Amino acid sequence: MREEREGLAEIEHADTGKPMPMAYAEVGGSIAYFELYGSFV
């Protein structure tokens, strides 16, 4: 996900109309959740 962060943020921006800084922040939060919950496995 980190490698595709920019593309994912662009998709989020296009899909929801959110400003790019907010889309980047949401993608960053998603990455953090994936890393956190992935560490439990």
N, C-alpha and C positions, 0 to 999 in steps of 0.2 A: 504494500500500500504506500509505503514511503516513496518508492520510485515513481509511483503514479499520482502523487499528491496534487500536482498542478492540474492534471487532466480530470481528476475526481472533483476538484474545486470548480473547474469550468463546467462540468456536468451539473453540479449542485447549483451553480449560478444560473445556468440556462434553464434548469428544471423548475427552480423555485423563484427566480428573480431576485435572490438575495445579493447584496453587494459582495464583491470578490473578497474583501477582508473577512467578512462574516463566513463566507463559504470556506475559505482557508482555515479559519478557526474551527469550524465544525468538522472538517476532514481531519484536522489535527486531533480533535477530541475523539473522533472515531478510532484513529490509529492508537491513541492511548488506551482506549477501552479494549481493543483487540489484543494489545500487548499485555494488559493486566489480566484479562480473563484467559488468554492463552498461556500465561505462566502458571495457572492453576491446574493445567492438564498434565 
